[in-house]
Amino acid sequence: MTYPDTYYSRTRADRAERAPLAASLDCDTVVIGGGLAGLTTALELARGGQAVILLEKESVGFGASGRNGGFVSPGYSTGGDEIAARAGREAAAHLHRLSIEGMDYVRDTISALKIEGTNPQPGILSVLRYEDGDGLKAYAEKLDRDYGYRLEFLDTPALREKLRSKRYFQALRDGRAFHMHPLNYLRGLAREIERLGGRIFEGSEVTACRLDGAEKIVSTARGTVKARQVVFTTGGYTGSLDGRLKRAFLPIATYVMLTEEAPDLISRVIATRDAIGDNRRAGDYYRLVEGGKRILWGGRITTRAASPEALARELRREMVGTYPELAELKTEIAWSGLMAYARHLMPQIGERQPGVWHCTAFGGHGLNTTAIGGKVVAEGILGQSDRYRLFKPFGLVWAGGMAGLATAQLTYWKLQVQDWWRERAA
Ligand SMILES: Cc1cc2nc3c(=O)[nH]c(=O)nc-3n(C[C@H](O)[C@H](O)[C@H](O)COP(=O)(O)OP(=O)(O)OC[C@H]3O[C@@H](n4cnc5c(N)ncnc54)[C@H](O)[C@@H]3O)c2cc1C
């Protein structure tokens, strides 16, 4: 079983292992990559009656899907205005509704399949590190008006009742969003795919693909799969398998740490079971786990994988800066993961030639969007809808290679400086 050492791999409920592909098999659709995008696509295809095979290089959930913060909320990695600028207002509104549907899909799937160990907990607080109550209220009113989506406004005293930090001013609470254990969730999806007759092979890196012709052939070290449809869902872990995909997005690393157990100390400063995220670009996000015994704290992005230990020190500095009372709280474990970002910051979803699909580049907002991405791709393959076409304005554009990575890092630093100035002015 190849999982990195994370809080999630330590606490996974289901420890089943799957054999590598070692035969020549046929199916309707072969899915490459066992993250949430691949698993959701495969599940929806299996539900639609297809014979589906999923090939995963390591173990299902080895990538970002099994290592993330566990926040499930509406939206994408970029804002509504940027989406509208490229796709138009109406399409942007449709896309936002899809992102809400994706969030609801995850919640409903957990409850319909009774997936063990997911611990879904409602409530995400989006907090401001400077004064702008009016801006937050205006944003909440707009969401209510446009989508009937309700958020609760918290002023500074109400927020500081829950979070005892001088860094925070106002907040919006989303009671429909939730947080959960993502690795247990996706392992529940894998089990359901198999219960419906789908087949999953782990330790099965796809090393070659023949994509021309009606019948596609994908190969691993010890086997092949023939299928009429292929779906690429390899995310930030995409190697050199497919040049066009590799050039279309950039792998960006981000970091999470888990504290030691200290329920009494933690409850003195964090008096809520809601998950918390601040509104900076690549800001802090954290939540209590194990009934409030520990904090799982995430943040930071880098374009070159830094050591998790060095980044854990930075995350700790953020945590103690926010809550000085936690100065003695130790970090027990830290890890990193790779997200895939396209230049337009939106998911890349579609059929690039007959029978060749991609569903990827979900960035740092992947839990709801992989769910809806997998669903609309499966609907497209099954001929049930063409909702996947809504993502057409966000194609496989070149992400800029090494220069793109350097630009991403510079942009991040620039945004960090802007955030810092805004807070100094608060
Ligand atoms: C640390 C971290 C925190 C995050 N926090 C959140 C959060 O709180 N909320 C949120 O919404 N989003 C969050 N995200 C983003 C979210 O996790 C991702 O957008 C999402 O999981 C991407 O899913 P995916 O299926 O596209 O890719 P992945 O989960 O990365 O899956 C890709 C899979 O493809 C496999 N693969 C690659 N190449 C091959 C090959 N040739 N053959 C076979 N298999 C292959 C890999 O091994 C991998 O398992 C976070 C991401 C990270 C890294």
The ligand as an SDF file (V2000), in Angstrom:
LIG
                    3D

 53 58  0  0  0  0  0  0  0  0999 V2000
   -2.8460   19.7240    0.7210 C   0  0  0  0  0  0  0  0  0  0  0  0
   -4.0930   20.0030   -0.0810 C   0  0  0  0  0  0  0  0  0  0  0  0
   -5.2000   20.5590    0.5500 C   0  0  0  0  0  0  0  0  0  0  0  0
   -6.3750   20.7730   -0.1880 C   0  0  0  0  0  0  0  0  0  0  0  0
   -7.5100   21.1690    0.4880 N   0  0  0  0  0  0  0  0  0  0  0  0
   -8.7000   21.2020   -0.1900 C   0  0  0  0  0  0  0  0  0  0  0  0
   -9.9090   21.4520    0.5050 C   0  0  0  0  0  0  0  0  0  0  0  0
   -9.9310   21.5480    1.7410 O   0  0  0  0  0  0  0  0  0  0  0  0
  -11.0540   21.5500   -0.2090 N   0  0  0  0  0  0  0  0  0  0  0  0
  -11.0710   21.3930   -1.5700 C   0  0  0  0  0  0  0  0  0  0  0  0
  -12.1530   21.5110   -2.1790 O   0  0  0  0  0  0  0  0  0  0  0  0
   -9.9420   21.0960   -2.2520 N   0  0  0  0  0  0  0  0  0  0  0  0
   -8.7640   20.9790   -1.6040 C   0  0  0  0  0  0  0  0  0  0  0  0
   -7.6220   20.6460   -2.2750 N   0  0  0  0  0  0  0  0  0  0  0  0
   -7.7090   20.3800   -3.7190 C   0  0  0  0  0  0  0  0  0  0  0  0
   -8.2340   18.9590   -4.0290 C   0  0  0  0  0  0  0  0  0  0  0  0
   -7.6880   18.0290   -3.1320 O   0  0  0  0  0  0  0  0  0  0  0  0
   -7.8730   18.5880   -5.4810 C   0  0  0  0  0  0  0  0  0  0  0  0
   -8.3070   19.5890   -6.3690 O   0  0  0  0  0  0  0  0  0  0  0  0
   -8.5330   17.2830   -5.9030 C   0  0  0  0  0  0  0  0  0  0  0  0
   -8.3510   16.2690   -4.9280 O   0  0  0  0  0  0  0  0  0  0  0  0
   -7.9690   16.8160   -7.2490 C   0  0  0  0  0  0  0  0  0  0  0  0
   -8.4540   15.5240   -7.5360 O   0  0  0  0  0  0  0  0  0  0  0  0
   -7.9700   14.7490   -8.8270 P   0  0  0  0  0  0  0  0  0  0  0  0
   -8.7190   13.4680   -8.8530 O   0  0  0  0  0  0  0  0  0  0  0  0
   -8.0510   15.6580  -10.0050 O   0  0  0  0  0  0  0  0  0  0  0  0
   -6.3970   14.5080   -8.6260 O   0  0  0  0  0  0  0  0  0  0  0  0
   -5.5860   13.5560   -7.5830 P   0  0  0  0  0  0  0  0  0  0  0  0
   -6.3470   13.3150   -6.3490 O   0  0  0  0  0  0  0  0  0  0  0  0
   -4.2210   14.1460   -7.4530 O   0  0  0  0  0  0  0  0  0  0  0  0
   -5.5380   12.1690   -8.3600 O   0  0  0  0  0  0  0  0  0  0  0  0
   -4.7420   11.9110   -9.4810 C   0  0  0  0  0  0  0  0  0  0  0  0
   -4.3390   10.4310   -9.4250 C   0  0  0  0  0  0  0  0  0  0  0  0
   -3.8060   10.0340  -10.6920 O   0  0  0  0  0  0  0  0  0  0  0  0
   -2.8040    9.0710  -10.4570 C   0  0  0  0  0  0  0  0  0  0  0  0
   -1.9640    8.9810  -11.6640 N   0  0  0  0  0  0  0  0  0  0  0  0
   -1.1660    9.9410  -12.1850 C   0  0  0  0  0  0  0  0  0  0  0  0
   -0.5870    9.4890  -13.3240 N   0  0  0  0  0  0  0  0  0  0  0  0
   -1.0380    8.2190  -13.5320 C   0  0  0  0  0  0  0  0  0  0  0  0
   -0.8050    7.2330  -14.5450 C   0  0  0  0  0  0  0  0  0  0  0  0
    0.0310    7.4550  -15.5780 N   0  0  0  0  0  0  0  0  0  0  0  0
   -1.4390    6.0270  -14.4490 N   0  0  0  0  0  0  0  0  0  0  0  0
   -2.2910    5.7930  -13.4120 C   0  0  0  0  0  0  0  0  0  0  0  0
   -2.5390    6.6960  -12.4170 N   0  0  0  0  0  0  0  0  0  0  0  0
   -1.9270    7.8920  -12.4820 C   0  0  0  0  0  0  0  0  0  0  0  0
   -2.0800    9.6070   -9.2180 C   0  0  0  0  0  0  0  0  0  0  0  0
   -1.3390    8.6060   -8.5510 O   0  0  0  0  0  0  0  0  0  0  0  0
   -3.2440   10.1550   -8.3950 C   0  0  0  0  0  0  0  0  0  0  0  0
   -3.7410    9.2150   -7.4540 O   0  0  0  0  0  0  0  0  0  0  0  0
   -6.4150   20.4690   -1.5900 C   0  0  0  0  0  0  0  0  0  0  0  0
   -5.2830   19.9480   -2.2170 C   0  0  0  0  0  0  0  0  0  0  0  0
   -4.1270   19.6970   -1.4810 C   0  0  0  0  0  0  0  0  0  0  0  0
   -2.9310   19.1050   -2.1720 C   0  0  0  0  0  0  0  0  0  0  0  0
  1  2  1  0
  2  3  1  0
  2 52  2  0
  3  4  2  0
  4  5  1  0
  4 50  1  0
  5  6  2  0
  6  7  1  0
  6 13  1  0
  7  8  2  0
  7  9  1  0
  9 10  1  0
 10 11  2  0
 10 12  1  0
 12 13  2  0
 13 14  1  0
 14 15  1  0
 14 50  1  0
 15 16  1  0
 16 17  1  0
 16 18  1  0
 18 19  1  0
 18 20  1  0
 20 21  1  0
 20 22  1  0
 22 23  1  0
 23 24  1  0
 24 25  2  0
 24 26  1  0
 24 27  1  0
 27 28  1  0
 28 29  2  0
 28 30  1  0
 28 31  1  0
 31 32  1  0
 32 33  1  0
 33 34  1  0
 33 48  1  0
 34 35  1  0
 35 36  1  0
 35 46  1  0
 36 37  1  0
 36 45  1  0
 37 38  2  0
 38 39  1  0
 39 40  1  0
 39 45  2  0
 40 41  1  0
 40 42  2  0
 42 43  1  0
 43 44  2  0
 44 45  1  0
 46 47  1  0
 46 48  1  0
 48 49  1  0
 50 51  2  0
 51 52  1  0
 52 53  1  0
M  END
$$$$
